[in-house]
Amino acid sequence: MVQINFAQKTVSVKIVYYGPGMSGKTTNLEIVHQRAPDSNRGDLTSIATDGDRTLFFDFMPLDLGTVAGMRTQFQIYTVPGQVYYNSTRKLVLQGVDGVIFIADSSASMLQENLESLANLKENLEEYGKDIATVPYVIQYNKRDLPDAMPIEELEKALNPAGVPSFEGVASTGQGVFPTLKAL
């Protein structure tokens, strides 16, 4: 939920990157962190396993200046991709204002994308939220891979509601900011 502090003149918005394991959630956040001006970003906090997989979450505060006299701050999180950590996924979603779903474009990952999207919907429902009413966009990441599915097929499978969607290659930064800005 957007938090407004009139005394401090701040508006805080919570954004969560969601998707299957190794889809590029942390890479997206790292690119945002690397390219944001030092004066506007906080530290990137990651809790990862030895294999460099996100275990709990990644977090980065981002200050985007003033709008209508209020300082806008974005609290950006990623969730672990592994279903094993579903309780953590739920916890990170608490109070979410917007979701960026990172789908792996590989044909071999379609089932994992579908399962992760279904899991997102279920976890939002536990907080009384419907994905149709939560600001939500999709990034089809890893478009540079030889087995990347055609966008039309990904849209049909993962985006029946027709939410804004973007192509990306997060490892190079392609599509990272257009996806974030659309939210």
PyMOL commands that place a pseudoatom at each C-alpha (Angstrom):
pseudoatom trace, name=CA, resn=MET, resi=1, chain=A, elem=C, hetatm=0, pos=[0.000, 0.000, 0.000]
pseudoatom trace, name=CA, resn=VAL, resi=2, chain=A, elem=C, hetatm=0, pos=[1.305, 3.452, -0.898]
pseudoatom trace, name=CA, resn=GLN, resi=3, chain=A, elem=C, hetatm=0, pos=[2.502, 5.125, 2.274]
pseudoatom trace, name=CA, resn=ILE, resi=4, chain=A, elem=C, hetatm=0, pos=[2.111, 8.886, 2.558]
pseudoatom trace, name=CA, resn=ASN, resi=5, chain=A, elem=C, hetatm=0, pos=[3.837, 10.750, 5.351]
pseudoatom trace, name=CA, resn=PHE, resi=6, chain=A, elem=C, hetatm=0, pos=[2.586, 14.330, 5.336]
pseudoatom trace, name=CA, resn=ALA, resi=7, chain=A, elem=C, hetatm=0, pos=[4.907, 15.377, 8.170]
pseudoatom trace, name=CA, resn=GLN, resi=8, chain=A, elem=C, hetatm=0, pos=[7.999, 14.289, 6.220]
pseudoatom trace, name=CA, resn=LYS, resi=9, chain=A, elem=C, hetatm=0, pos=[6.387, 15.047, 2.837]
pseudoatom trace, name=CA, resn=THR, resi=10, chain=A, elem=C, hetatm=0, pos=[7.174, 11.609, 1.416]
pseudoatom trace, name=CA, resn=VAL, resi=11, chain=A, elem=C, hetatm=0, pos=[5.290, 9.091, -0.687]
pseudoatom trace, name=CA, resn=SER, resi=12, chain=A, elem=C, hetatm=0, pos=[6.648, 5.522, -0.564]
pseudoatom trace, name=CA, resn=VAL, resi=13, chain=A, elem=C, hetatm=0, pos=[5.701, 2.936, -3.182]
pseudoatom trace, name=CA, resn=LYS, resi=14, chain=A, elem=C, hetatm=0, pos=[6.554, -0.775, -2.942]
pseudoatom trace, name=CA, resn=ILE, resi=15, chain=A, elem=C, hetatm=0, pos=[7.387, -2.574, -6.194]
pseudoatom trace, name=CA, resn=VAL, resi=16, chain=A, elem=C, hetatm=0, pos=[8.092, -6.309, -6.362]
pseudoatom trace, name=CA, resn=TYR, resi=17, chain=A, elem=C, hetatm=0, pos=[9.825, -8.230, -9.153]
pseudoatom trace, name=CA, resn=TYR, resi=18, chain=A, elem=C, hetatm=0, pos=[8.222, -11.684, -9.312]
pseudoatom trace, name=CA, resn=GLY, resi=19, chain=A, elem=C, hetatm=0, pos=[8.890, -14.709, -11.508]
pseudoatom trace, name=CA, resn=PRO, resi=20, chain=A, elem=C, hetatm=0, pos=[10.457, -18.149, -11.718]
pseudoatom trace, name=CA, resn=GLY, resi=21, chain=A, elem=C, hetatm=0, pos=[13.987, -18.932, -10.567]
pseudoatom trace, name=CA, resn=MET, resi=22, chain=A, elem=C, hetatm=0, pos=[16.777, -17.588, -12.750]
pseudoatom trace, name=CA, resn=SER, resi=23, chain=A, elem=C, hetatm=0, pos=[14.385, -15.521, -14.888]
pseudoatom trace, name=CA, resn=GLY, resi=24, chain=A, elem=C, hetatm=0, pos=[16.307, -12.281, -14.326]
pseudoatom trace, name=CA, resn=LYS, resi=25, chain=A, elem=C, hetatm=0, pos=[14.615, -10.594, -11.363]
pseudoatom trace, name=CA, resn=THR, resi=26, chain=A, elem=C, hetatm=0, pos=[17.825, -9.827, -9.507]
pseudoatom trace, name=CA, resn=THR, resi=27, chain=A, elem=C, hetatm=0, pos=[19.591, -8.856, -12.743]
pseudoatom trace, name=CA, resn=ASN, resi=28, chain=A, elem=C, hetatm=0, pos=[16.857, -6.284, -13.447]
pseudoatom trace, name=CA, resn=LEU, resi=29, chain=A, elem=C, hetatm=0, pos=[17.267, -4.825, -9.964]
pseudoatom trace, name=CA, resn=GLU, resi=30, chain=A, elem=C, hetatm=0, pos=[21.068, -4.758, -10.291]
pseudoatom trace, name=CA, resn=ILE, resi=31, chain=A, elem=C, hetatm=0, pos=[20.797, -2.827, -13.580]
pseudoatom trace, name=CA, resn=VAL, resi=32, chain=A, elem=C, hetatm=0, pos=[18.441, -0.288, -11.981]
pseudoatom trace, name=CA, resn=HIS, resi=33, chain=A, elem=C, hetatm=0, pos=[20.890, 0.084, -9.105]
pseudoatom trace, name=CA, resn=GLN, resi=34, chain=A, elem=C, hetatm=0, pos=[23.944, 0.438, -11.368]
pseudoatom trace, name=CA, resn=ARG, resi=35, chain=A, elem=C, hetatm=0, pos=[22.351, 3.054, -13.610]
pseudoatom trace, name=CA, resn=ALA, resi=36, chain=A, elem=C, hetatm=0, pos=[20.490, 5.148, -11.039]
pseudoatom trace, name=CA, resn=PRO, resi=37, chain=A, elem=C, hetatm=0, pos=[22.375, 8.275, -9.938]
pseudoatom trace, name=CA, resn=ASP, resi=38, chain=A, elem=C, hetatm=0, pos=[24.271, 7.745, -6.687]
pseudoatom trace, name=CA, resn=SER, resi=39, chain=A, elem=C, hetatm=0, pos=[22.320, 10.572, -5.059]
pseudoatom trace, name=CA, resn=ASN, resi=40, chain=A, elem=C, hetatm=0, pos=[18.986, 8.865, -5.790]
pseudoatom trace, name=CA, resn=ARG, resi=41, chain=A, elem=C, hetatm=0, pos=[19.656, 5.285, -4.785]
pseudoatom trace, name=CA, resn=GLY, resi=42, chain=A, elem=C, hetatm=0, pos=[20.226, 3.486, -1.543]
pseudoatom trace, name=CA, resn=ASP, resi=43, chain=A, elem=C, hetatm=0, pos=[22.303, 0.394, -0.985]
pseudoatom trace, name=CA, resn=LEU, resi=44, chain=A, elem=C, hetatm=0, pos=[21.333, -2.812, -2.753]
pseudoatom trace, name=CA, resn=THR, resi=45, chain=A, elem=C, hetatm=0, pos=[20.763, -5.446, -0.099]
pseudoatom trace, name=CA, resn=SER, resi=46, chain=A, elem=C, hetatm=0, pos=[20.824, -9.098, -1.150]
pseudoatom trace, name=CA, resn=ILE, resi=47, chain=A, elem=C, hetatm=0, pos=[20.527, -12.261, 0.849]
pseudoatom trace, name=CA, resn=ALA, resi=48, chain=A, elem=C, hetatm=0, pos=[21.727, -15.033, -1.449]
pseudoatom trace, name=CA, resn=THR, resi=49, chain=A, elem=C, hetatm=0, pos=[22.802, -18.658, -1.235]
pseudoatom trace, name=CA, resn=ASP, resi=50, chain=A, elem=C, hetatm=0, pos=[26.307, -19.910, -2.019]
pseudoatom trace, name=CA, resn=GLY, resi=51, chain=A, elem=C, hetatm=0, pos=[25.166, -20.550, -5.588]
pseudoatom trace, name=CA, resn=ASP, resi=52, chain=A, elem=C, hetatm=0, pos=[24.329, -16.829, -5.906]
pseudoatom trace, name=CA, resn=ARG, resi=53, chain=A, elem=C, hetatm=0, pos=[20.587, -17.537, -5.997]
pseudoatom trace, name=CA, resn=THR, resi=54, chain=A, elem=C, hetatm=0, pos=[18.304, -15.184, -4.119]
pseudoatom trace, name=CA, resn=LEU, resi=55, chain=A, elem=C, hetatm=0, pos=[17.410, -16.879, -0.853]
pseudoatom trace, name=CA, resn=PHE, resi=56, chain=A, elem=C, hetatm=0, pos=[15.261, -14.291, 0.842]
pseudoatom trace, name=CA, resn=PHE, resi=57, chain=A, elem=C, hetatm=0, pos=[14.985, -11.088, -1.195]
pseudoatom trace, name=CA, resn=ASP, resi=58, chain=A, elem=C, hetatm=0, pos=[16.862, -8.240, -2.805]
pseudoatom trace, name=CA, resn=PHE, resi=59, chain=A, elem=C, hetatm=0, pos=[15.946, -4.702, -1.811]
pseudoatom trace, name=CA, resn=MET, resi=60, chain=A, elem=C, hetatm=0, pos=[16.844, -1.241, -3.049]
pseudoatom trace, name=CA, resn=PRO, resi=61, chain=A, elem=C, hetatm=0, pos=[15.381, 2.149, -2.127]
pseudoatom trace, name=CA, resn=LEU, resi=62, chain=A, elem=C, hetatm=0, pos=[15.183, 4.612, -5.028]
pseudoatom trace, name=CA, resn=ASP, resi=63, chain=A, elem=C, hetatm=0, pos=[14.401, 8.317, -4.593]
pseudoatom trace, name=CA, resn=LEU, resi=64, chain=A, elem=C, hetatm=0, pos=[12.887, 9.894, -7.707]
pseudoatom trace, name=CA, resn=GLY, resi=65, chain=A, elem=C, hetatm=0, pos=[12.680, 13.508, -6.578]
pseudoatom trace, name=CA, resn=THR, resi=66, chain=A, elem=C, hetatm=0, pos=[9.646, 15.606, -5.757]
pseudoatom trace, name=CA, resn=VAL, resi=67, chain=A, elem=C, hetatm=0, pos=[6.123, 15.459, -7.153]
pseudoatom trace, name=CA, resn=ALA, resi=68, chain=A, elem=C, hetatm=0, pos=[3.533, 17.989, -5.947]
pseudoatom trace, name=CA, resn=GLY, resi=69, chain=A, elem=C, hetatm=0, pos=[5.809, 18.900, -3.050]
pseudoatom trace, name=CA, resn=MET, resi=70, chain=A, elem=C, hetatm=0, pos=[6.176, 15.291, -1.899]
pseudoatom trace, name=CA, resn=ARG, resi=71, chain=A, elem=C, hetatm=0, pos=[9.425, 13.322, -2.161]
pseudoatom trace, name=CA, resn=THR, resi=72, chain=A, elem=C, hetatm=0, pos=[8.757, 10.052, -4.001]
pseudoatom trace, name=CA, resn=GLN, resi=73, chain=A, elem=C, hetatm=0, pos=[10.557, 6.944, -2.878]
pseudoatom trace, name=CA, resn=PHE, resi=74, chain=A, elem=C, hetatm=0, pos=[10.362, 3.488, -4.386]
pseudoatom trace, name=CA, resn=GLN, resi=75, chain=A, elem=C, hetatm=0, pos=[11.135, 0.425, -2.317]
pseudoatom trace, name=CA, resn=ILE, resi=76, chain=A, elem=C, hetatm=0, pos=[12.044, -2.211, -4.904]
pseudoatom trace, name=CA, resn=TYR, resi=77, chain=A, elem=C, hetatm=0, pos=[12.168, -5.899, -3.987]
pseudoatom trace, name=CA, resn=THR, resi=78, chain=A, elem=C, hetatm=0, pos=[12.693, -9.217, -5.711]
pseudoatom trace, name=CA, resn=VAL, resi=79, chain=A, elem=C, hetatm=0, pos=[11.372, -12.523, -4.461]
pseudoatom trace, name=CA, resn=PRO, resi=80, chain=A, elem=C, hetatm=0, pos=[13.138, -15.878, -4.548]
pseudoatom trace, name=CA, resn=GLY, resi=81, chain=A, elem=C, hetatm=0, pos=[12.151, -17.773, -7.663]
pseudoatom trace, name=CA, resn=GLN, resi=82, chain=A, elem=C, hetatm=0, pos=[12.095, -21.194, -6.082]
pseudoatom trace, name=CA, resn=VAL, resi=83, chain=A, elem=C, hetatm=0, pos=[8.661, -22.435, -4.962]
pseudoatom trace, name=CA, resn=TYR, resi=84, chain=A, elem=C, hetatm=0, pos=[10.386, -23.844, -1.884]
pseudoatom trace, name=CA, resn=TYR, resi=85, chain=A, elem=C, hetatm=0, pos=[10.545, -20.265, -0.537]
pseudoatom trace, name=CA, resn=ASN, resi=86, chain=A, elem=C, hetatm=0, pos=[6.830, -19.493, -0.989]
pseudoatom trace, name=CA, resn=SER, resi=87, chain=A, elem=C, hetatm=0, pos=[6.420, -18.194, 2.561]
pseudoatom trace, name=CA, resn=THR, resi=88, chain=A, elem=C, hetatm=0, pos=[9.097, -15.607, 1.790]
pseudoatom trace, name=CA, resn=ARG, resi=89, chain=A, elem=C, hetatm=0, pos=[7.394, -14.709, -1.487]
pseudoatom trace, name=CA, resn=LYS, resi=90, chain=A, elem=C, hetatm=0, pos=[4.164, -14.061, 0.427]
pseudoatom trace, name=CA, resn=LEU, resi=91, chain=A, elem=C, hetatm=0, pos=[5.936, -11.954, 3.019]
pseudoatom trace, name=CA, resn=VAL, resi=92, chain=A, elem=C, hetatm=0, pos=[7.639, -9.778, 0.392]
pseudoatom trace, name=CA, resn=LEU, resi=93, chain=A, elem=C, hetatm=0, pos=[4.286, -9.236, -1.391]
pseudoatom trace, name=CA, resn=GLN, resi=94, chain=A, elem=C, hetatm=0, pos=[2.685, -7.825, 1.744]
pseudoatom trace, name=CA, resn=GLY, resi=95, chain=A, elem=C, hetatm=0, pos=[1.743, -4.193, 1.089]
pseudoatom trace, name=CA, resn=VAL, resi=96, chain=A, elem=C, hetatm=0, pos=[2.815, -4.326, -2.576]
pseudoatom trace, name=CA, resn=ASP, resi=97, chain=A, elem=C, hetatm=0, pos=[1.761, -1.412, -4.796]
pseudoatom trace, name=CA, resn=GLY, resi=98, chain=A, elem=C, hetatm=0, pos=[2.907, -2.837, -8.125]
pseudoatom trace, name=CA, resn=VAL, resi=99, chain=A, elem=C, hetatm=0, pos=[4.320, -6.051, -9.586]
pseudoatom trace, name=CA, resn=ILE, resi=100, chain=A, elem=C, hetatm=0, pos=[6.750, -6.635, -12.429]
pseudoatom trace, name=CA, resn=PHE, resi=101, chain=A, elem=C, hetatm=0, pos=[6.513, -10.246, -13.561]
pseudoatom trace, name=CA, resn=ILE, resi=102, chain=A, elem=C, hetatm=0, pos=[9.777, -11.405, -15.148]
pseudoatom trace, name=CA, resn=ALA, resi=103, chain=A, elem=C, hetatm=0, pos=[9.152, -14.303, -17.514]
pseudoatom trace, name=CA, resn=ASP, resi=104, chain=A, elem=C, hetatm=0, pos=[11.986, -16.370, -18.967]
pseudoatom trace, name=CA, resn=SER, resi=105, chain=A, elem=C, hetatm=0, pos=[11.410, -16.426, -22.746]
pseudoatom trace, name=CA, resn=SER, resi=106, chain=A, elem=C, hetatm=0, pos=[12.918, -19.902, -23.174]
pseudoatom trace, name=CA, resn=ALA, resi=107, chain=A, elem=C, hetatm=0, pos=[10.475, -22.522, -24.432]
pseudoatom trace, name=CA, resn=SER, resi=108, chain=A, elem=C, hetatm=0, pos=[11.762, -24.898, -21.760]
pseudoatom trace, name=CA, resn=MET, resi=109, chain=A, elem=C, hetatm=0, pos=[10.668, -22.412, -19.054]
pseudoatom trace, name=CA, resn=LEU, resi=110, chain=A, elem=C, hetatm=0, pos=[7.043, -21.947, -20.110]
pseudoatom trace, name=CA, resn=GLN, resi=111, chain=A, elem=C, hetatm=0, pos=[5.667, -24.294, -17.444]
pseudoatom trace, name=CA, resn=GLU, resi=112, chain=A, elem=C, hetatm=0, pos=[7.731, -22.606, -14.707]
pseudoatom trace, name=CA, resn=ASN, resi=113, chain=A, elem=C, hetatm=0, pos=[6.471, -19.202, -15.895]
pseudoatom trace, name=CA, resn=LEU, resi=114, chain=A, elem=C, hetatm=0, pos=[2.866, -20.421, -15.726]
pseudoatom trace, name=CA, resn=GLU, resi=115, chain=A, elem=C, hetatm=0, pos=[3.367, -21.912, -12.257]
pseudoatom trace, name=CA, resn=SER, resi=116, chain=A, elem=C, hetatm=0, pos=[5.017, -18.752, -10.962]
pseudoatom trace, name=CA, resn=LEU, resi=117, chain=A, elem=C, hetatm=0, pos=[2.238, -16.569, -12.370]
pseudoatom trace, name=CA, resn=ALA, resi=118, chain=A, elem=C, hetatm=0, pos=[-0.407, -18.804, -10.754]
pseudoatom trace, name=CA, resn=ASN, resi=119, chain=A, elem=C, hetatm=0, pos=[1.550, -18.611, -7.495]
pseudoatom trace, name=CA, resn=LEU, resi=120, chain=A, elem=C, hetatm=0, pos=[1.616, -14.806, -7.716]
pseudoatom trace, name=CA, resn=LYS, resi=121, chain=A, elem=C, hetatm=0, pos=[-2.167, -14.718, -8.126]
pseudoatom trace, name=CA, resn=GLU, resi=122, chain=A, elem=C, hetatm=0, pos=[-2.666, -17.094, -5.173]
pseudoatom trace, name=CA, resn=ASN, resi=123, chain=A, elem=C, hetatm=0, pos=[-0.333, -15.130, -2.917]
pseudoatom trace, name=CA, resn=LEU, resi=124, chain=A, elem=C, hetatm=0, pos=[-1.994, -11.811, -3.781]
pseudoatom trace, name=CA, resn=GLU, resi=125, chain=A, elem=C, hetatm=0, pos=[-5.392, -13.363, -3.013]
pseudoatom trace, name=CA, resn=GLU, resi=126, chain=A, elem=C, hetatm=0, pos=[-4.151, -14.226, 0.484]
pseudoatom trace, name=CA, resn=TYR, resi=127, chain=A, elem=C, hetatm=0, pos=[-3.849, -10.459, 1.051]
pseudoatom trace, name=CA, resn=GLY, resi=128, chain=A, elem=C, hetatm=0, pos=[-7.291, -9.847, -0.428]
pseudoatom trace, name=CA, resn=LYS, resi=129, chain=A, elem=C, hetatm=0, pos=[-5.878, -8.524, -3.701]
pseudoatom trace, name=CA, resn=ASP, resi=130, chain=A, elem=C, hetatm=0, pos=[-6.853, -9.461, -7.225]
pseudoatom trace, name=CA, resn=ILE, resi=131, chain=A, elem=C, hetatm=0, pos=[-4.132, -9.328, -9.859]
pseudoatom trace, name=CA, resn=ALA, resi=132, chain=A, elem=C, hetatm=0, pos=[-6.613, -7.487, -12.086]
pseudoatom trace, name=CA, resn=THR, resi=133, chain=A, elem=C, hetatm=0, pos=[-6.612, -4.538, -9.668]
pseudoatom trace, name=CA, resn=VAL, resi=134, chain=A, elem=C, hetatm=0, pos=[-2.897, -4.425, -8.793]
pseudoatom trace, name=CA, resn=PRO, resi=135, chain=A, elem=C, hetatm=0, pos=[-0.673, -2.401, -11.142]
pseudoatom trace, name=CA, resn=TYR, resi=136, chain=A, elem=C, hetatm=0, pos=[1.149, -5.121, -13.014]
pseudoatom trace, name=CA, resn=VAL, resi=137, chain=A, elem=C, hetatm=0, pos=[3.415, -5.430, -16.068]
pseudoatom trace, name=CA, resn=ILE, resi=138, chain=A, elem=C, hetatm=0, pos=[5.323, -8.284, -17.701]
pseudoatom trace, name=CA, resn=GLN, resi=139, chain=A, elem=C, hetatm=0, pos=[8.865, -8.414, -19.018]
pseudoatom trace, name=CA, resn=TYR, resi=140, chain=A, elem=C, hetatm=0, pos=[9.716, -11.238, -21.409]
pseudoatom trace, name=CA, resn=ASN, resi=141, chain=A, elem=C, hetatm=0, pos=[13.377, -11.546, -20.499]
pseudoatom trace, name=CA, resn=LYS, resi=142, chain=A, elem=C, hetatm=0, pos=[16.203, -13.430, -22.219]
pseudoatom trace, name=CA, resn=ARG, resi=143, chain=A, elem=C, hetatm=0, pos=[15.005, -12.511, -25.707]
pseudoatom trace, name=CA, resn=ASP, resi=144, chain=A, elem=C, hetatm=0, pos=[18.557, -13.092, -26.956]
pseudoatom trace, name=CA, resn=LEU, resi=145, chain=A, elem=C, hetatm=0, pos=[18.460, -16.850, -26.327]
pseudoatom trace, name=CA, resn=PRO, resi=146, chain=A, elem=C, hetatm=0, pos=[18.182, -19.159, -29.343]
pseudoatom trace, name=CA, resn=ASP, resi=147, chain=A, elem=C, hetatm=0, pos=[15.173, -20.998, -27.881]
pseudoatom trace, name=CA, resn=ALA, resi=148, chain=A, elem=C, hetatm=0, pos=[13.227, -17.834, -27.004]
pseudoatom trace, name=CA, resn=MET, resi=149, chain=A, elem=C, hetatm=0, pos=[9.549, -18.332, -27.765]
pseudoatom trace, name=CA, resn=PRO, resi=150, chain=A, elem=C, hetatm=0, pos=[7.811, -15.940, -30.162]
pseudoatom trace, name=CA, resn=ILE, resi=151, chain=A, elem=C, hetatm=0, pos=[6.250, -13.001, -28.324]
pseudoatom trace, name=CA, resn=GLU, resi=152, chain=A, elem=C, hetatm=0, pos=[2.820, -13.903, -29.685]
pseudoatom trace, name=CA, resn=GLU, resi=153, chain=A, elem=C, hetatm=0, pos=[2.988, -17.325, -28.003]
pseudoatom trace, name=CA, resn=LEU, resi=154, chain=A, elem=C, hetatm=0, pos=[4.204, -15.852, -24.715]
pseudoatom trace, name=CA, resn=GLU, resi=155, chain=A, elem=C, hetatm=0, pos=[1.422, -13.262, -24.788]
pseudoatom trace, name=CA, resn=LYS, resi=156, chain=A, elem=C, hetatm=0, pos=[-1.200, -15.942, -25.418]
pseudoatom trace, name=CA, resn=ALA, resi=157, chain=A, elem=C, hetatm=0, pos=[0.075, -18.123, -22.571]
pseudoatom trace, name=CA, resn=LEU, resi=158, chain=A, elem=C, hetatm=0, pos=[1.035, -15.524, -19.960]
pseudoatom trace, name=CA, resn=ASN, resi=159, chain=A, elem=C, hetatm=0, pos=[-0.885, -12.355, -20.731]
pseudoatom trace, name=CA, resn=PRO, resi=160, chain=A, elem=C, hetatm=0, pos=[-4.553, -13.083, -21.453]
pseudoatom trace, name=CA, resn=ALA, resi=161, chain=A, elem=C, hetatm=0, pos=[-5.514, -9.854, -19.638]
pseudoatom trace, name=CA, resn=GLY, resi=162, chain=A, elem=C, hetatm=0, pos=[-3.367, -7.805, -22.009]
pseudoatom trace, name=CA, resn=VAL, resi=163, chain=A, elem=C, hetatm=0, pos=[-1.337, -5.945, -19.385]
pseudoatom trace, name=CA, resn=PRO, resi=164, chain=A, elem=C, hetatm=0, pos=[1.602, -3.890, -20.672]
pseudoatom trace, name=CA, resn=SER, resi=165, chain=A, elem=C, hetatm=0, pos=[4.460, -6.188, -21.672]
pseudoatom trace, name=CA, resn=PHE, resi=166, chain=A, elem=C, hetatm=0, pos=[8.038, -5.609, -22.754]
pseudoatom trace, name=CA, resn=GLU, resi=167, chain=A, elem=C, hetatm=0, pos=[10.873, -7.543, -24.301]
pseudoatom trace, name=CA, resn=GLY, resi=168, chain=A, elem=C, hetatm=0, pos=[14.115, -7.603, -22.365]
pseudoatom trace, name=CA, resn=VAL, resi=169, chain=A, elem=C, hetatm=0, pos=[17.669, -8.799, -22.140]
pseudoatom trace, name=CA, resn=ALA, resi=170, chain=A, elem=C, hetatm=0, pos=[18.333, -7.800, -18.538]
pseudoatom trace, name=CA, resn=SER, resi=171, chain=A, elem=C, hetatm=0, pos=[21.990, -8.855, -18.664]
pseudoatom trace, name=CA, resn=THR, resi=172, chain=A, elem=C, hetatm=0, pos=[22.601, -5.975, -21.116]
pseudoatom trace, name=CA, resn=GLY, resi=173, chain=A, elem=C, hetatm=0, pos=[20.023, -3.631, -19.602]
pseudoatom trace, name=CA, resn=GLN, resi=174, chain=A, elem=C, hetatm=0, pos=[17.685, -3.879, -22.595]
pseudoatom trace, name=CA, resn=GLY, resi=175, chain=A, elem=C, hetatm=0, pos=[14.065, -3.388, -21.552]
pseudoatom trace, name=CA, resn=VAL, resi=176, chain=A, elem=C, hetatm=0, pos=[14.818, -2.876, -17.852]
pseudoatom trace, name=CA, resn=PHE, resi=177, chain=A, elem=C, hetatm=0, pos=[13.832, 0.784, -17.565]
pseudoatom trace, name=CA, resn=PRO, resi=178, chain=A, elem=C, hetatm=0, pos=[10.894, 0.748, -20.009]
pseudoatom trace, name=CA, resn=THR, resi=179, chain=A, elem=C, hetatm=0, pos=[9.403, -2.083, -17.943]
pseudoatom trace, name=CA, resn=LEU, resi=180, chain=A, elem=C, hetatm=0, pos=[9.918, -0.251, -14.646]
pseudoatom trace, name=CA, resn=LYS, resi=181, chain=A, elem=C, hetatm=0, pos=[8.636, 3.071, -16.002]
pseudoatom trace, name=CA, resn=ALA, resi=182, chain=A, elem=C, hetatm=0, pos=[5.462, 1.445, -17.338]
pseudoatom trace, name=CA, resn=LEU, resi=183, chain=A, elem=C, hetatm=0, pos=[4.495, 0.380, -13.853]
for i in range(1, 183): cmd.bond("trace and resi %d" % i, "trace and resi %d" % (i + 1))
show_as sticks, trace
zoom trace
